[in-house]
Amino acid sequence: MSVTRLHTHLDRLEAESIRIMRETVAECKKPVLLYSVGKDSSVLLHLLLKAFYPARPPLPIMHVDTLWEFRETIEFRDRVVREKNLDLIVHTNQNGVRQGLNPLVDASKFIYAMKTEALKQALAEHGFDAAIGGARRDEEQSRAKERVFSLRGAGQRWEPRKQRPEPWGLYNTRLGPGETLRVFPISDWTELDVWLYIRREGIGLVPLYFAAERPTFVRNGALLVRDDERVPLEPGEKPIAKTVRFRTLGGWPLTACIESDAADLDAIIAEMVDTRQSERAGRIIDLDPADSMERKKREGYF
């Protein structure tokens, strides 16, 4: 793809995403942008800032913190919020904290409480009627079924059969009692599009996306980085320094890294051109067939 065609492609994606954000703000009473601090939500935040420049964004951003995020993720989040003067809401499910839920003991229960229930709590507590997120259709099969404006019924539940048609980019934002929207402005972007746009726009990212020597160990076939002392090593496990990076970021005990020498954007993009595996292959919780992504989404997971 020539440089001119590449810029035209990214320009079209950018313009459509900005239009979706502006329409959300114009049509919804109280929207919020969900900020996971990953690469997709970093692109989303950049688009939000562009959409309403030079004014501050007319909506807050929200991070659902499971308390098992990488330390570098939280440090990066706080720096971005401070530098860009953003209105940040951080929500943690305190019921889950009181129950002592642990991702290493029961990952499915932990994810449901600390991510799904936490998100539903936060949206209800603040009265948000639209939550803007960075999900993309190419990430996972159930996400390929999503509309850009995804209707959620009572209890934030998702029902694929009740989603509205979106012909020619026309969106229906009307809501009935108890209904809300999840809005996905970068639905049609690919992982490669995201990285190309990050390079073009100079968007800052959590350093974990770039290859570096880190303390790793293998558990149940997954290569993990030991981010703190809350996870004791089991018999036979040994910490080994390896050059690794992450394609996706989540709670650190449930997110595998990959061995890689890609320490800059050009090297990462070259890796993306050759890979055929979704970045969500590194999300250990997604690999459980009894607890599929579609089931999580029906329950209210983003």
C-alpha positions, 0 to 999 in steps of 0.5 A: 500500500502506497503512503498516499493510499495508507493516509487516505485509509487512515483518514477515512477511519479517523473521520468516521470514528470522530463522526460517531463520537460527535453523534454520541455526544449530540444524541445522548444525555450523559455519555462516558468514554471507557479508558482501559489504558490499552492501545485501543482506548489510547487511540479512542482517547486521541480521537476524542481529543481531536473531535472536540479540540480546542475545547476539553472533552465534554464527557468524563473518562472512566477506568474500571480498576480490578486492582490487578492491573500492571503497575506501569498501566496505572502509572501511565493512566495517571500521567495521561490524565494529569498531562491532558487535564482529563476528568477521570472516574476510577471504579472498583467493585468493593463487594468483590474486594470484600469477598477477597476474590482472586484471579488465581483461585477462580478467574471466571468469578473474578472477571465477572465481579471485578470487570462485568459487575464493576462496569455495570455498577459504575454506569448505573451509579453515575447514570451514564446512558452511553459508554464509548469503548474501543472494541473492534470487530476483528478481535473475536467472533462475538464482537464481529456481531456488534453494531457501532451503537450497541443496544443494551437492555435492562441490567446492561444485557446484550441481546444480538437478535435485538440489535438495530440495523445501521444502513449507510452509517445511519444510527438509531440512538433512541432509548426506551426505559432501562435501555442504554448504549455501548458505542464502538467508534473503531469497530471497523479498524483492524489491529494493524490499522490501530498500530499504523495510526498510533505511529502516524499520530505519535500516540503514547502507549504503556511501555509494556507494549514494547519488547524489553527484558522482563521477569517471566515464568510459565504457568499452564502453558502461558508465558507471564510476567510477574509484576508483584509478589502477590503471586507465589511461584509454584514448585518447578516454576522459576523466574527467567529474564526474557525479552517479551512484550504484550499485544493486549493488556489486562489483569497481569496474572491473566494476560500472557506476553509473547517473546519478541524483539519488537522494541519500536513501532516499526518493528511491531508493525512488521510483526503484525503484518506476519501474524495470523493470531488475534491479540486476544490469544494472550487473554487467558480468560478468553480461552475457557470454552465454558465461559465464552466471550458471547456469554460474558457480553450477554451478562454485560461485559464490554 
